């Protein structure tokens, strides 16, 4: 099968659906007789039984519903059945029943035809969409840098959409319409040769002129499509780059750019509408011009006596059936051109060469054979897309189990070696072999499992960290899906009918063998191991500790974690580290929390409830008024605001410091300044509710050890603790369900795991406290065999689109972990940890070198870096300079 | 332990002696207090540094690895600043600082420190002056040491 796409839409449709298209033509033809008969019956009913024509005497009878085959070109007809002999009433009933029968039959035909056409169109659309995505997956690598992802998405999603509707109509509709138009025209011809010729002439003008006029419409439609695609590309760029745009204050340039594009789109669209209605006008005019000729010309002929009036009336009657099909035919033709253009546009974007052959990405559920022999570069050169040399005349052999560092600054050529082995870059000259096989000929299903590659910006799809780790193992459906989830015969049949693959997404795609595990338990161990190798275990462990217990799917952990809390408290006092944690005590103010957190003394089911987000009409404000806490908080908040406004000024350049304080939103600083002026010297009782709330919100966010404004008096502390009880008891039921309060004997499902076990907060500002408590926690969880449970909760952390909820260094570590999990035979790390600090990188390299040397599992490595100290850790160092291998030394 | 107090402390540090008190208050606000128990390290030689500490109370020893073992080269007291070298440029800490008693410090984050210097050049001038003095002191100590050796 050729890898080029069919450029002619009709040929594409025909080649994939000829049998169905012929069948539908046949059914349409079959539906015609009843369709036309149904037109005739009302006339028969009105003229016959109702008006009484032919039933002049009470017992007169008539033959109704004869079956005759008429001869359109002459007199006489073949009578198959002469009809039922019925009186007036029975004739009415019989004819009406026949009418109803035709309506039902026509309706059924229509239903069948429409459903069939719809399904045909949807199948073709599915086939086309699938083919497009399949091609995207086989693009040559440099192509991905050239295209904008959102444009590809728009094409697959929106631009091919109208094709689905059209495909079902592609052959049947024009055939049907032409049939209708021709029969009307022939009828006119038979009545009057002259009027028939006039009609034909006008029809020729109409069918010739209108599509020409619409040519411009098509061009505009094309422009509309391209500009809209461009717009979607730009919008996605704005979303992706929003942070950079705003941090560089270039948002207004983006605004002007969007406005400019919208203007272009507006004018194209407006132009389009103008033309559209102009063409419509001309078309309508021509359609009505024919009757004008009939009335005037036909009338003159009739008055002069050269045309029979009966004939003229018949012609005019026949003509009313002509404009409809002709107009629809012209519309169909327009639609045809439109979808053909759209199709061609899409084909142009996807008809990229050379496409990776499908066989290279074959589904291979067995363990892929190992690469045979070393990577041998012979006189290899590579250039970038502009033709600039990246690497010249490289002669190099790297053993498959050798551990090599490639050292060089970015652009010196070191990274190109990695890109060449992974085939991200194709050599412009020279040959690369793996043993005696050409590298280029090795299929992707082998390289993609045997060679591991980590670049500086690994990509992760939206999902959990666990999904991200396992995404490197999804090579083939290894175990079929459980019966109840597997693809049903209907789904399989439809997949076949649309040329989609029969691969079951719900099957178990995880390559346990590649991961070195035989079951989930062992896989869990391997995951822990690789996370440890890349120094990421602690991070996910910490994520796990931050998750709420309520998020758990299992559920039986509560008692275990409560047990952990008891042991923790015990161990903490025994180790003399009690001062590291300030415990939750319902009778005491906890100075590690904000006033608001102290007031709530619990956790909310929603993500954290912030004082700045309390609605102005919340019942909370009323609780605060009890016992005069509101006045105290107002004064505290006002004082804090005064200091902040004084320090930062009305317009602050020190946004970052202010943002980190979490007291006042930097953008609202001037509001606070104004409120301070307005309330200066005003007694609390006379302060407007709005200003009260403003300052009270600041007070609620206040945390003495953090903000150190020396505002928290014992008096305020006591009042807040007293208000806790009010808060608990007076909360309206709908709000109460959102909160869960700390209780020494119970797990708080809305609080984090860490809060639950510590049942307190780590004291801020004690050096090493976080580490000490962390170690203690770990030790206890390890003893209780809860460690992996916590890590697993951490792995369920949603990493966001592209992993954006992780830091760059965490993404890099996760990227390396993902590759390590599938135990590659040869690992390439192309500046893949450059966002990490030196010590961590050294630690990771050290552990990788250790595992790579383990018996039986030895794997080779190519570590591309600019850091000499990192390179020196490897067995062999290749130094690159200006695109050439400058030195190649074994390290003693 | 209030902001006012911390700002006052900052003004007593040689490095910040001439800096506008309002700016010092800002720096104090961005900083935080950190307590060290005896024997705990404020920083470790060779580690990457992300913060400077100003000693508020207690004492700490500055130790350097030498070919003949670890040598204590200075003892830090109230108002002394430590770690500013590592946060001025990207290099590992050049000494280990260990608390000898309970030490209370004001911890200044690298980014806040750099921001302060960027926004208020007079702070930079003061830091430079302090560094120059230190250089002069080191140079004369070196000269003395050489003279003693000769």
Interface residues (C-beta under 8 A of the other chain):
Chain A: X643 X647 X648 X653 X654 X656 X657 X660 X661 X705 X706 X707 X708 X709 X710 X764 X765 X766 X767 X768 X837 X838 X839
Chain B: X1 X2 X3 X4 X6 X22 X25 X26 X28 X29 X30 X32 X33 X34 X35 X36 X37 X40 X42 X47 X48 X107 X111 X112 X115 X119
